[in-house]
Every structure is written in structure tokens, then in C-alpha cells.
Amino acid sequence: MKVRTRIAPSPTGDPHVGTAYVALFNMLFAKVNKGDFILRIEDTDLARSKIECEKQILSSLKWLGIEWDEGPDISGSKGPYRQSERSSIYKEKAQILVDEGKAFKCFCTPKRLDELRETQVRNKTALGYDGKCLSLSENEVADLEKNQTPFVIRMKVPDNGLCEFEDMLRGKISIDWNQVDMQVLLKADGMPTYHLANVVDDHLMEISHIIRGEEWINSAPKHILLYEYFGWKVPEFCHLPLLRNTDKSKLSKRKNPTSILYYREKGFLPEALLNYLGRMGWSMPDEREKFTLGEMLEVFDIQRISLGGPVFDIEKLGWLNGIWIREELSDNELKIRLKDILPHHNNLDQLLPLVKPRMRLLSDYEKITEFLFTEVPHITEESFSSLNIEKELIIKILQFTVWSLDSMDDWTKDSIFSTVKIVADSTNLKLKRFLAPIFVSIAGTTSSISVMDSMCILGKSNSVTRINKSIELLGGITDQKYNDYLLEFNHSDSRSS
């Protein structure tokens, strides 16, 4: 039997990282077993499905490096690959179940079903359909249909006993039939529910292994029963652990960005995001954290998936993304990636070697270098408070620096460093402490590229202007204090020379 796996996303919103996670393991399992991986679009919810969402799903998965052998964009022998184009198939199969007494027409109104649920909740009894329309006679059904009463088709389920099945990761699973609802298979608008459409499509598309999230475990009995009703072979089941937030709750956009579009726009590398998704519940034999898709394929074994809920930690992803930027992208490759997202490319060749060691995301480049392309950085007096240096000493440091820089003719990084170090030594301050207020004046923060590099790029006039602006921001210098500082500066300058 040839291995065939699938992913069936719904085009009703942004492409979800959970979809990519499940798609990745389906693709890996198919490829290592020399099989096929199919992408099918589950668009039976006509009101919510959008072609724009479908396009985003396809482009996002391809951006990550996930490729399929059959799908709506590349066709294949088992199509069509959009469920909305297969509605006649589902109607035919649903009618077969009705004709064979394995399903029935349910004419209950939404109001009755809501009242039933409210009663069950109030009485703390099991939720689910009560089987009212099972007892309708053929004449009653015929009369209701004659009056064009809307109906759905529900499946019959056993009253008692267990449904037992094997899961590739979890072993034998047993679920009591009295916990299984009489599932709607065909809705009143003639469109199938997930349960009917996926069972029918998985059979007709010859899916051998169903690899999906563990939230579908409780639905497995319904699907297995449908396979048995139709007389079809049941595929192998593999239920992957759910992605979790850092608080162990199910991954949701309320606590974590879940859209692949978010990660693409924020400047995450597709290789890094795919790498991170590969680490969700799975690990390389040597336990290394950074690996490529090709390296995964070389050693992939689905049995290495751990059932503990993998935590999707965006901070950890950012850390991994930074490693990919520094270790896997040459400066030229990084430049190409940056040009896709940068509004300007000013001084890219000059700045890239300085910024790259500090980058976690591609978007960090613009944040780190933004101060170089503004007239002055946006700072306030509060910007200097974290330095733990008295305001008067900060002003003195900045004024001494201005006088030293003003006298320079050779405006190079080495010359700037030598000049500033002489001033720092003359004030008996450690260089790091002396430079902190200059960092804030030039870049708006101490967390930036080298202040010497920054001043070299900005030029003498711009650098001196920024430092003077900071002096003014901090209250300026009185004439008397200015003369005292100048005397001290000249004295220290004569000693240093």
C-alpha cells in the first residue's frame, strides 16, 4: 500500500501556524515513506470561506518550504481538491446511508435543538441529539418533505459498547459509544459537515494515514463508523499533540500570534519557523535545536514525537531566528532578504556587518538603524535616568565630548575612539560609564551598534548637534559652569598631550 497523507485547511481566516505544524509532519511522513502528500481545501462553509484566504494558505505554506504532490493549484488524479466542488459526491453518499438505514433525516428546528441543549445543561446530563426524528414513520417523513420542511441528515450510532482503535503514537484508544453524538453529516443547505466530507474524500483520495491534531480523537469513532458503514478500509490514525501557549493552554491568538502572515511580516525566516515547528513534539536524534528540512528528512521517525504538549514560545522562536540569521545567512543573502521588507536601503553595505550580530528578526534592522535616518533621536530627560549617573556629571561628560570632537580633523572610527578615550581617562571614569550618555544622545539608547561606528556614519556635524541637543534637554549649562568646565577641560587636555 502506498503511503498517502493529507492536510485539509479551511479558508476562513489567516493561515494558522497549527496548520503548518500538522502539514509539516504529514509531508515528512509521506516523503520518508516514498509516498504522496495531498493538500485539500475544506471550504464547505460557504458563508465564511474566501478565495483570498485559500491563496494565503497556499502561499504561506510554500513560503515555509512545505510542498504537496496534489492540490487545487497543481491538480492530480484524485481531484477536484476543493470540497465545494465535490458536493454532489457527498449528497450521493449521504443518501446511500439513509437508504441503508445507517443515517436518518432530522427535521428538528434550531429552536428545539437550542432548548434541548439548555435542558441538558440545566439537568447536567450528557449533551447531544436525543434521537427524536429516529422514530418518525416513512409517512411522517414523506409529509414533512412534501411540505418542504428543512432537514439535515444525521448518522446513527450504537447505543452501547466501545469503539476501539489503534493510534500510531498512543496505542489502543477506547471510547464509549454513549459519548458519541448522532452527528450531522449533511446540512440543510446540502453541504456536508467535516465528518462526512473528510471520510469520503480520504477514501476516494486513497489516504492511507490520517495525521492530525489530538482534538480530533473524540471524533474518531464517528469516522471509523462511517468507514464501516460504507464498507471501506479504515486508514491508520496518528493524533499529534496540540501546540500550547506558555501557560500550557491550547495555542490561541488571544495569547500568541497564530497567523503565519504575522511571522512573515515581522521578519522571521521561513527556515527558522519551519525548524521551530519541527521541534514541536519532535527532536533530532542528537537533540540539536537548529536543523534544516533536509536534515529532518534524513532522520525523521514519527515515533520520536512526544505526546507532551509542545509549548510555542515566541521568545524562543526569536532566539532561534537570530541564530539562523547569524549562522546561516551570508551578508549578501541577508541583504537580499532585507531588500524585500525595507522601505529604504541606505548604507546597507556599510551597516549590515554592524547590525547583523544584534538581529533576531529581519525587522530588527530597521529598528536598530532608524536613529541614523532621523534628524535627532526621540529622547527625553527620562532617557538618561537608567544610567545611574548624576545629571551634572552627564552634562559635563557630554560637554567635554563636544569640545573634543569639535577639534577633530580626521573623522574616522579609530580617531573618534582615541579622542573620546583620552577625555574619559582625564575624567577618571571607566570608558563604558563615560560612553553611556553619548550612546543615548546619539542613538536614543545604549542598546545599539557601536557609538563610534554611529558617529562615523552620522558625520561630525550631526554627531555634535545631537550631543548639544542632549545638553539642552538636560537643562543646559550656566555661563559660570561653562567657564569652569572649559578651564578643567583645557587643563586635562594639556596634561593628556
Backbone hydrogen bonds, N-H to C=O, Kabsch-Sander energy under -0.5 kcal/mol:
donor,donor_aa,acceptor,acceptor_aa,energy
5,T,36,D,-2.5
7,I,38,I,-1.9
12,T,10,S,-1.9
17,V,258,T,-2.6
19,T,16,H,-0.6
20,A,16,H,-1.6
21,Y,17,V,-2.4
22,V,18,G,-2.2
23,A,19,T,-2.7
24,L,20,A,-2.7
25,F,21,Y,-1.5
26,N,22,V,-2.0
27,M,23,A,-2.8
28,L,24,L,-2.7
29,F,25,F,-2.2
30,A,26,N,-2.1
31,K,27,M,-2.7
32,V,28,L,-2.6
33,N,29,F,-1.0
34,K,31,K,-1.7
35,G,30,A,-3.8
36,D,3,V,-2.2
38,I,5,T,-2.5
39,L,70,E,-2.7
40,R,7,I,-2.6
40,R,38,I,-0.5
41,I,81,Y,-3.1
42,E,9,P,-2.7
42,E,40,R,-0.6
43,D,41,I,-1.3
46,L,44,T,-1.6
48,R,45,D,-0.7
49,S,45,D,-2.4
50,K,11,P,-2.6
54,E,50,K,-1.8
55,K,51,I,-2.3
56,Q,52,E,-2.0
57,I,53,C,-2.3
58,L,54,E,-2.4
59,S,55,K,-2.7
60,S,56,Q,-2.4
61,L,57,I,-2.3
62,K,58,L,-2.1
63,W,59,S,-2.3
64,L,60,S,-1.7
65,G,61,L,-0.7
65,G,62,K,-0.8
66,I,61,L,-2.6
67,E,65,G,-0.6
69,D,37,F,-3.2
70,E,37,F,-1.1
71,G,75,S,-1.5
74,I,71,G,-0.7
75,S,71,G,-2.1
79,G,76,G,-0.8
83,Q,41,I,-2.6
85,E,82,R,-1.7
86,R,83,Q,-1.9
89,I,86,R,-1.1
90,Y,86,R,-1.3
91,K,87,S,-2.1
92,E,88,S,-1.9
93,K,89,I,-2.2
94,A,90,Y,-2.8
95,Q,91,K,-2.2
96,I,92,E,-1.8
97,L,93,K,-1.8
98,V,94,A,-1.9
99,D,95,Q,-3.0
100,E,96,I,-1.8
101,G,98,V,-1.6
102,K,97,L,-2.9
103,A,97,L,-1.2
104,F,154,R,-2.6
106,C,152,V,-3.4
107,F,105,K,-0.5
113,L,109,T,-2.2
114,D,110,P,-2.3
115,E,111,K,-2.3
116,L,112,R,-2.5
117,R,113,L,-2.2
118,E,114,D,-2.4
119,T,115,E,-2.2
120,Q,116,L,-2.3
121,V,117,R,-2.7
122,R,118,E,-2.5
123,N,119,T,-2.6
124,K,120,Q,-0.6
124,K,121,V,-0.6
125,T,120,Q,-2.3
134,L,131,G,-1.4
135,S,131,G,-0.5
135,S,132,K,-1.2
136,L,133,C,-1.0
141,V,137,S,-2.4
142,A,138,E,-2.5
143,D,139,N,-2.5
144,L,140,E,-2.3
145,E,141,V,-2.5
146,K,142,A,-2.4
147,N,143,D,-1.9
148,Q,145,E,-1.7
149,T,144,L,-2.7
152,V,106,C,-2.4
153,I,186,L,-2.2
154,R,104,F,-2.9
154,R,152,V,-0.5
155,M,183,Q,-2.4
156,K,102,K,-2.4
163,C,175,I,-2.9
164,E,162,L,-0.6
165,F,173,I,-2.2
167,D,171,G,-2.5
168,M,237,F,-2.9
171,G,167,D,-2.1
173,I,165,F,-3.1
175,I,163,C,-2.3
177,W,161,G,-2.7
179,Q,176,D,-2.0
180,V,177,W,-1.9
181,D,179,Q,-0.5
183,Q,181,D,-1.8
185,L,153,I,-3.8
186,L,153,I,-1.5
187,K,191,M,-3.2
190,G,187,K,-2.1
193,T,185,L,-2.3
197,A,193,T,-2.2
198,N,194,Y,-2.7
199,V,195,H,-1.4
200,V,196,L,-2.6
201,D,197,A,-2.8
202,D,198,N,-2.8
203,H,199,V,-1.9
204,L,200,V,-2.7
205,M,201,D,-2.6
206,E,203,H,-1.6
207,I,202,D,-3.1
208,S,4,R,-1.8
209,H,4,R,-1.7
210,I,236,E,-3.3
211,I,209,H,-0.8
212,R,210,I,-0.7
212,R,238,C,-2.2
214,E,240,L,-2.1
216,W,213,G,-1.9
217,I,214,E,-1.8
219,S,216,W,-0.8
220,A,216,W,-0.8
220,A,217,I,-1.3
222,K,219,S,-0.5
223,H,219,S,-1.7
224,I,220,A,-3.1
225,L,221,P,-2.6
226,L,222,K,-1.9
227,Y,223,H,-2.3
228,E,224,I,-2.2
229,Y,225,L,-2.8
230,F,226,L,-2.3
231,G,227,Y,-0.8
232,W,227,Y,-3.0
236,E,208,S,-2.6
237,F,166,E,-0.7
238,C,210,I,-2.4
240,L,212,R,-3.6
240,L,238,C,-0.7
244,R,310,P,-2.8
245,N,249,S,-3.3
248,K,245,N,-2.2
251,L,243,L,-2.5
255,K,252,S,-1.4
256,N,252,S,-1.8
260,I,15,P,-3.0
262,Y,259,S,-0.5
263,Y,259,S,-1.2
264,R,260,I,-2.1
265,E,261,L,-2.7
266,K,262,Y,-2.2
267,G,263,Y,-0.5
267,G,264,R,-0.7
268,F,263,Y,-2.5
273,L,269,L,-2.3
274,L,270,P,-2.5
275,N,271,E,-2.2
276,Y,272,A,-2.6
277,L,273,L,-2.5
278,G,274,L,-2.1
279,R,275,N,-0.9
279,R,276,Y,-0.7
280,M,277,L,-1.2
281,G,279,R,-1.6
284,M,288,R,-0.5
287,E,284,M,-2.0
291,F,289,E,-0.6
296,M,292,T,-1.9
297,L,293,L,-2.4
298,E,294,G,-1.4
299,V,295,E,-0.8
299,V,296,M,-1.0
300,F,296,M,-1.4
304,R,301,D,-2.3
305,I,302,I,-1.6
306,S,281,G,-4.0
312,F,244,R,-3.3
312,F,310,P,-0.5
313,D,311,V,-1.1
314,I,312,F,-0.7
317,L,313,D,-2.2
318,G,314,I,-2.2
319,W,315,E,-2.1
320,L,316,K,-2.4
321,N,317,L,-2.6
322,G,318,G,-2.1
323,I,319,W,-1.6
324,W,320,L,-2.1
325,I,321,N,-2.3
326,R,322,G,-2.3
327,E,323,I,-3.0
328,E,324,W,-2.1
329,L,324,W,-0.8
329,L,325,I,-0.7
330,S,328,E,-0.5
334,L,330,S,-2.8
335,K,331,D,-2.1
336,I,332,N,-1.9
337,R,333,E,-1.9
338,L,334,L,-2.5
339,K,335,K,-2.0
340,D,336,I,-0.6
340,D,337,R,-0.9
341,I,338,L,-1.7
342,L,338,L,-2.1
348,L,345,H,-1.6
351,L,347,N,-2.9
352,L,348,L,-2.4
354,L,351,L,-1.1
355,V,351,L,-2.2
356,K,352,L,-2.7
358,R,355,V,-2.0
359,M,355,V,-0.6
359,M,356,K,-1.4
362,L,267,G,-3.0
363,S,266,K,-0.9
364,D,361,L,-1.2
365,Y,362,L,-1.4
367,K,363,S,-1.3
368,I,364,D,-3.1
369,T,365,Y,-2.0
370,E,366,E,-1.2
372,L,369,T,-1.9
373,F,370,E,-1.7
374,T,371,F,-0.8
379,I,377,P,-1.1
383,S,380,T,-1.4
384,F,381,E,-1.5
385,S,382,E,-1.4
386,S,382,E,-0.5
387,L,384,F,-1.5
388,N,385,S,-1.2
394,I,390,E,-2.2
395,I,391,K,-2.5
396,K,392,E,-2.0
397,I,393,L,-2.6
398,L,394,I,-2.6
399,Q,395,I,-2.6
400,F,396,K,-2.5
401,T,397,I,-2.0
402,V,398,L,-2.2
403,W,399,Q,-2.3
404,S,400,F,-2.0
405,L,401,T,-2.9
406,D,402,V,-2.5
407,S,403,W,-1.0
408,M,405,L,-1.5
411,W,409,D,-1.0
412,T,410,D,-1.6
416,I,412,T,-2.8
417,F,413,K,-2.4
418,S,414,D,-2.4
419,T,415,S,-2.3
420,V,416,I,-2.6
421,K,417,F,-2.6
422,I,418,S,-1.8
423,V,419,T,-1.6
424,A,420,V,-2.6
425,D,421,K,-2.7
426,S,422,I,-1.9
427,T,423,V,-1.0
427,T,424,A,-0.7
428,N,425,D,-1.2
429,L,424,A,-1.7
434,F,430,K,-2.5
435,L,431,L,-2.5
436,A,432,K,-1.1
438,I,434,F,-0.5
439,F,435,L,-2.8
440,V,436,A,-2.0
441,S,437,P,-2.1
442,I,438,I,-2.5
443,A,439,F,-3.3
444,G,439,F,-0.7
444,G,440,V,-1.6
445,T,439,F,-0.6
448,S,446,T,-1.2
454,S,450,S,-2.5
455,M,451,V,-2.4
456,C,452,M,-2.2
457,I,453,D,-2.3
458,L,454,S,-2.7
459,G,455,M,-2.1
463,S,459,G,-2.1
464,V,460,K,-2.7
465,T,461,S,-2.3
466,R,462,N,-2.1
467,I,463,S,-1.9
468,N,464,V,-2.5
469,K,465,T,-2.2
470,S,466,R,-1.6
471,I,467,I,-1.9
472,E,468,N,-2.1
473,L,469,K,-2.3
474,L,470,S,-2.0
475,G,472,E,-1.6
476,G,471,I,-2.8
482,Y,478,T,-2.7
483,N,479,D,-2.3
484,D,480,Q,-2.2
485,Y,481,K,-2.8
486,L,482,Y,-2.5
487,L,483,N,-2.1
488,E,484,D,-2.3
489,F,485,Y,-3.2
490,N,486,L,-2.8
491,H,487,L,-2.0
492,S,488,E,-2.6
493,D,489,F,-2.7
494,S,490,N,-2.0
495,R,491,H,-1.7
496,S,492,S,-2.2
497,S,493,D,-1.4
